[in-house]
Amino acid sequence: QLQLVESGGGLVQSGGSLRLSCAASGLTLDYYPIGWFRQAPGKEREGVSCISGSGGSTDYADSVKGRFTISRDIAKNTAYLQMNSLKPEDTAVYYCAVDFSPARECTMAAVYFGSWGRGTQVTVSS
């Protein structure tokens, strides 16, 4: 049974950086697209970034382009989200998820993701 565990969240000042990790167990993440999502209090969940199963394709929400970088380490069975130049509006619970369709390149549509972690809180103070 696949389990995803996010870590790396915390409290950081505006302009700071964090690196989120998404460690998988029970399934090898090779070839499966991975997504990062976030949900702020009172707001809808939104897609932040995705990476294709091959790792050759990535995409980002406009609000984080140029600041966030998604990556994956096959050997560690872990995905990452490097977040730089953080802003207070980045405050949210961040989730990683797996899309079980290897043929799908990269999407930030939550409906395609079949397994989710429990999330990690990111708080950016002004």
C-alpha positions as CSV (number, residue, x, y, z in Angstrom):
1,Q,0.0,0.0,0.0
2,L,1.4,3.3,-1.1
3,Q,2.1,5.9,1.7
4,L,3.2,9.4,1.0
5,V,4.8,11.5,3.8
6,E,5.5,15.1,3.4
7,S,8.1,16.9,5.6
8,G,10.1,20.1,5.6
9,G,7.4,22.6,6.4
10,G,7.7,25.2,9.1
11,L,7.7,28.9,9.9
12,V,9.9,31.1,7.8
13,Q,10.2,34.9,7.2
14,S,9.2,36.5,3.9
15,G,12.0,36.0,1.4
16,G,13.2,32.8,3.0
17,S,13.4,29.3,1.7
18,L,12.1,25.8,2.5
19,R,12.5,22.5,0.8
20,L,9.6,20.1,1.1
21,S,10.1,16.4,0.8
22,C,7.6,13.7,-0.2
23,A,8.8,10.3,0.8
24,A,7.0,7.3,-0.7
25,S,6.8,3.8,0.7
26,G,4.9,0.7,-0.6
27,L,5.4,1.7,-4.2
28,T,8.3,2.7,-6.4
29,L,7.6,6.2,-7.8
30,D,9.5,5.6,-11.0
31,Y,7.4,6.6,-14.0
32,Y,4.5,8.1,-12.1
33,P,3.8,11.8,-12.3
34,I,4.0,13.6,-9.0
35,G,2.1,16.8,-8.0
36,W,2.4,19.3,-5.2
37,F,-0.8,21.1,-4.1
38,R,-1.6,23.5,-1.4
39,Q,-4.6,24.7,0.5
40,A,-4.8,27.9,2.6
41,P,-7.5,28.4,5.2
42,G,-10.8,29.3,3.6
43,K,-9.5,28.7,0.1
44,E,-9.7,26.0,-2.5
45,R,-6.9,23.5,-3.0
46,E,-4.7,24.6,-5.8
47,G,-2.1,22.9,-7.9
48,V,1.4,24.3,-7.3
49,S,3.7,22.1,-9.4
50,C,4.0,18.8,-11.2
51,I,6.7,16.6,-12.7
52,S,6.2,13.9,-15.2
53,G,7.1,10.2,-14.6
54,S,10.3,10.6,-16.6
55,G,11.2,13.8,-14.8
56,G,11.6,15.4,-18.2
57,S,8.5,17.7,-17.9
58,T,7.5,20.1,-15.2
59,D,4.9,22.7,-14.7
60,Y,4.2,25.4,-12.2
61,A,1.4,27.6,-11.2
62,D,1.9,31.2,-12.3
63,S,2.1,32.4,-8.7
64,V,5.2,30.3,-8.0
65,K,7.0,30.3,-11.3
66,G,10.6,31.3,-11.0
67,R,10.5,30.7,-7.2
68,F,9.7,27.0,-6.8
69,T,11.4,24.0,-8.2
70,I,10.1,20.5,-8.3
71,S,12.4,17.5,-8.5
72,R,12.5,13.8,-7.8
73,D,15.2,11.4,-6.6
74,I,14.5,7.9,-7.9
75,A,17.1,6.3,-5.7
76,K,15.5,7.8,-2.6
77,N,11.9,7.3,-3.8
78,T,11.3,10.9,-2.9
79,A,10.0,14.0,-4.5
80,Y,11.0,17.6,-3.5
81,L,9.7,21.1,-3.8
82,Q,12.3,23.7,-3.3
83,M,10.6,27.0,-2.4
84,N,12.6,30.2,-2.6
85,S,11.6,33.9,-2.1
86,L,8.7,32.8,0.0
87,K,5.8,35.2,0.4
88,P,3.1,35.4,3.1
89,E,0.6,34.3,0.4
90,D,2.4,31.0,0.1
91,T,1.2,30.1,3.6
92,A,-0.8,26.9,3.3
93,V,-0.8,23.2,4.0
94,Y,1.2,21.6,1.2
95,Y,0.4,18.1,-0.1
96,C,2.1,15.8,-2.5
97,A,0.2,13.3,-4.7
98,V,0.8,10.5,-7.2
99,D,-0.9,10.2,-10.6
100,F,-1.1,6.5,-11.4
101,S,-1.1,7.1,-15.2
102,P,2.5,7.0,-16.4
103,A,1.5,8.1,-19.9
104,R,0.2,11.4,-18.6
105,E,3.0,14.0,-18.8
106,C,2.3,16.5,-16.1
107,T,-0.9,17.9,-14.7
108,M,-2.0,20.0,-11.8
109,A,-5.6,18.8,-11.9
110,A,-6.2,17.2,-8.6
111,V,-8.8,14.8,-10.1
112,Y,-6.1,12.8,-11.8
113,F,-4.1,12.0,-8.5
114,G,-5.0,8.9,-6.8
115,S,-2.9,8.9,-3.6
116,W,-2.2,11.8,-1.3
117,G,-0.1,12.6,1.7
118,R,-1.4,14.2,4.9
119,G,0.4,17.5,4.2
120,T,2.9,19.7,5.8
121,Q,2.2,23.3,7.1
122,V,4.2,26.2,5.6
123,T,3.8,29.5,7.3
124,V,5.5,32.6,5.9
125,S,5.6,35.7,8.2
126,S,5.8,39.2,6.8
